[in-house]
Amino acid sequence: MKIGVVGFGMVGGAVARGFRKKGFEVFVNDIDEKKKEEAKKLGFEVLELEELVKRCDFIFVCVPTPCKDDGSCDVSIVESVFKKIVNIQVEEEKIIVIKSTVIPGTIDKLKEELKGNYKLVFNPEFLREKYAVEDFLKPWLGYIIVSGYDEAVDKVAELYKDFGAPTIKTKPKVAEMVKYVSNYFHATKISFANEVGLICKKLGINPNEVMNIIKIESFGGYYLDPTKGPFGGSCLPKDTDALLALCREIGFKPYLLEAVKKVNEIMKGEK
């Protein structure tokens, strides 16, 4: 079973290294020369996109989805890579697996452009940047989501049979939303812990003593640390902004989500 990984950033690097550790033959593609060199140093064979597609059974698309100026999710890189892939003529079935974070409805839109021997699956990532490879090999949230509309879902789920976590199969729109809601929840936990820290500081109380007790009964204690400071990295800020933009688009005012972002901005000034 051969796996191709398009995009060797944090997510793609974890996917490539993780599947290789599980015994799969893995090939890499990226347009960034530095990332190509990084992949080569780690022992991966770097291929041009057409050769990678023709040699691999599964093509994992792990390219960035940055925010636009208005905060909304920019899926243009995903769309561009997807179109390039499906325009490559292949004789055998190929399964395109989107790992990039995309707004609800993106996979359905891409599915309309499928042609030839290609199948499409959405398999969102839930990786902490500091522990990306470890989280890929041992899903820290306790589950793996695989979504789509045909038997390709089962084939992708089979890749994860030895990862020690149950596979949840669902519709793409549900999976796309779960990814955003997950990061929204993590961002909320961080802002909650930070605000508790500010209150405790005013009262002369050690916030760690408070939150260490809260963690005992709270799900996802990793983010309930009042000393971590504001949330940053590449995922929580952009996904929070993208969800805010989506709410504006549908005419909904998300008071809590706006407050989560506001608390985070306050914490940046407390550093």
C-alpha positions in Angstrom: 0.0 0.0 0.0 1.6 3.3 -1.1 0.7 6.6 0.4 1.5 10.0 -1.2 1.5 13.2 0.9 1.1 16.5 -0.8 2.3 19.3 1.5 5.1 18.7 4.0 4.2 21.2 6.7 3.3 20.4 10.2 0.3 18.2 9.2 1.9 16.6 6.1 5.1 15.9 8.0 3.2 14.2 10.8 1.1 12.2 8.3 4.2 11.1 6.3 6.3 10.2 9.3 3.4 8.5 11.1 2.3 6.3 8.2 6.0 5.3 7.6 6.3 4.3 11.2 3.3 2.0 10.7 5.1 0.3 7.8 3.6 2.0 4.8 5.6 3.1 1.8 5.3 6.9 1.8 6.2 9.5 -0.9 6.2 13.3 -0.6 5.4 16.3 -2.8 5.8 20.0 -2.0 6.4 23.1 -4.0 8.6 24.7 -1.3 12.3 23.9 -1.8 13.0 24.0 1.9 10.3 21.5 2.7 11.5 19.3 0.0 15.0 19.3 1.5 13.5 18.7 4.9 11.7 15.6 3.6 14.8 14.3 1.9 16.8 14.7 5.1 14.2 12.6 6.9 14.6 9.9 4.2 11.5 10.5 2.1 11.5 10.2 -1.7 10.2 13.5 -3.0 8.3 13.2 -6.3 6.7 15.5 -8.8 2.9 15.6 -8.4 2.1 13.5 -11.4 4.5 10.7 -10.5 3.4 10.7 -6.9 -0.3 10.3 -8.0 0.5 7.5 -10.4 2.6 5.6 -7.9 0.4 5.9 -4.9 -3.0 4.3 -3.9 -3.9 7.1 -1.4 -3.0 10.8 -1.9 -3.2 12.8 1.3 -3.7 16.6 0.6 -2.2 18.5 3.5 -1.8 22.0 2.1 -2.5 25.3 4.0 -5.9 26.9 4.3 -4.9 30.4 5.5 -7.3 33.2 6.4 -8.2 35.9 3.9 -8.1 39.6 4.8 -11.7 39.3 6.1 -10.8 36.3 8.3 -12.6 33.8 6.1 -11.0 30.5 5.2 -9.0 30.5 1.9 -9.4 27.1 0.3 -7.9 28.1 -3.0 -4.7 26.0 -2.5 -6.7 22.9 -1.7 -8.9 23.5 -4.8 -5.8 24.1 -7.0 -4.0 20.9 -5.9 -7.3 18.9 -6.2 -7.8 20.1 -9.7 -4.3 19.3 -10.7 -4.6 15.7 -9.3 -7.9 14.8 -10.9 -6.6 16.1 -14.3 -3.9 13.4 -14.1 -5.1 10.4 -16.0 -4.7 7.1 -14.1 -5.8 3.6 -14.9 -6.3 2.3 -11.3 -8.5 3.7 -8.6 -6.9 6.5 -6.5 -8.3 7.9 -3.3 -7.8 11.6 -2.6 -7.8 12.2 1.1 -8.2 15.9 2.2 -6.5 16.5 5.6 -6.5 20.3 5.3 -9.0 22.2 7.4 -11.8 23.4 5.1 -15.2 25.2 5.6 -18.4 23.1 5.5 -19.5 22.4 2.0 -15.9 22.3 0.5 -15.8 18.5 0.1 -19.2 18.5 -1.5 -18.0 21.2 -4.0 -14.9 19.2 -4.8 -16.8 16.0 -5.2 -18.7 17.6 -8.1 -15.4 17.9 -10.0 -14.3 14.3 -9.5 -13.6 12.4 -12.7 -11.9 9.3 -13.9 -10.8 6.7 -11.4 -10.7 9.1 -8.4 -12.5 8.8 -5.1 -12.7 11.6 -2.4 -12.6 11.3 1.4 -12.3 14.0 4.1 -10.1 13.0 7.1 -9.6 16.0 9.3 -6.5 16.3 11.5 -6.5 16.9 15.2 -2.9 17.6 15.9 -1.2 19.8 18.5 1.7 21.5 16.9 4.2 20.5 19.6 3.2 16.8 19.4 2.0 16.4 15.8 3.7 13.1 15.1 2.7 11.6 18.5 -0.9 12.8 18.1 -1.1 11.3 14.6 0.1 7.9 15.8 -2.0 8.0 19.0 -5.0 10.3 18.5 -5.1 12.4 21.7 -8.9 13.1 21.3 -9.6 9.4 21.2 -11.1 9.1 17.8 -10.4 9.4 14.0 -13.0 10.9 11.6 -13.3 9.6 8.1 -16.1 11.0 5.9 -17.3 10.6 2.3 -20.1 9.0 0.3 -18.8 5.6 -0.9 -16.6 2.6 -0.2 -13.5 4.8 -0.2 -14.4 5.7 3.4 -13.9 2.1 4.5 -10.6 1.9 2.7 -9.2 5.0 4.4 -10.5 3.8 7.7 -8.7 0.5 7.2 -5.4 2.5 7.1 -6.0 3.4 10.7 -6.9 0.0 12.1 -3.7 -0.2 14.2 -3.8 3.3 15.6 -5.6 2.4 18.8 -8.6 4.7 18.3 -12.1 4.1 17.0 -13.0 5.5 13.5 -16.1 7.6 13.3 -17.6 7.6 9.8 -19.9 10.5 8.9 -20.9 13.0 6.2 -18.3 15.5 5.0 -20.2 18.6 6.2 -20.5 17.1 9.7 -16.7 16.3 9.7 -15.8 19.7 8.4 -17.8 21.4 11.2 -16.4 19.0 13.9 -12.9 20.3 13.0 -13.9 23.9 13.5 -16.0 23.2 16.6 -13.0 21.3 18.1 -10.7 24.2 17.7 -13.4 26.6 18.9 -13.6 24.5 22.1 -9.9 24.4 22.6 -9.6 28.2 22.0 -12.5 28.7 24.5 -10.7 26.5 27.1 -7.5 28.6 26.7 -9.4 31.9 27.1 -11.4 30.5 30.0 -8.2 29.5 31.8 -6.6 32.8 31.0 -9.5 34.8 32.4 -9.5 32.6 35.6 -5.8 33.4 35.8 -6.5 37.1 35.6 -9.2 36.9 38.3 -7.0 34.8 40.6 -4.1 37.3 40.1 -6.4 40.1 41.4 -7.4 38.0 44.4 -3.8 36.9 45.3 -4.6 33.3 44.5 -2.3 30.9 42.7 -4.3 30.0 39.5 -2.4 26.8 39.0 -3.8 25.4 42.3 -7.3 26.3 41.2 -7.0 24.9 37.6 -5.2 21.7 38.7 -8.3 20.8 40.6 -10.6 21.8 37.8 -8.7 19.6 35.4 -9.5 16.5 37.5 -13.2 16.7 36.4 -12.9 18.6 33.1 -12.5 17.1 29.7 -9.4 18.1 27.8 -7.3 19.4 30.6 -4.4 20.0 28.3 -5.7 23.5 27.5 -6.8 24.4 31.0 -3.5 26.0 32.0 -3.7 29.7 33.1 0.1 30.1 32.6 0.2 29.2 28.9 -0.7 32.7 27.8 -2.8 33.6 24.7 -3.5 30.9 22.1 -1.3 31.2 19.0 0.2 28.8 16.5 -1.3 28.3 13.1 -4.6 26.6 13.8 -6.6 28.1 16.7 -6.3 31.8 15.6 -7.1 31.2 11.9 -9.9 28.7 12.6 -11.4 31.0 15.2 -11.3 33.8 12.7 -12.7 31.6 9.9 -15.6 30.5 12.1 -16.3 34.1 13.0 -16.3 35.0 9.3 -18.7 32.1 8.6 -21.1 33.3 11.3 -21.1 36.8 9.7 -21.8 35.2 6.4 -24.9 33.4 7.7 -26.1 36.3 9.7 -25.5 34.9 13.2 -23.8 36.9 16.0 -21.7 34.5 18.1 -21.3 36.3 21.4 -19.2 33.6 23.1 -16.9 33.1 20.2 -16.3 36.9 19.9 -15.6 37.0 23.7 -13.1 34.1 23.3 -11.2 36.2 20.7 -11.5 39.3 22.8 -10.0 37.6 25.9 -7.2 36.3 23.8 -6.4 39.8 22.6 -6.4 41.0 26.2 -4.0 38.2 27.2 -1.6 39.3 24.5 -1.3 42.6 26.3 -0.6 40.8 29.6 2.5 39.0 28.3 
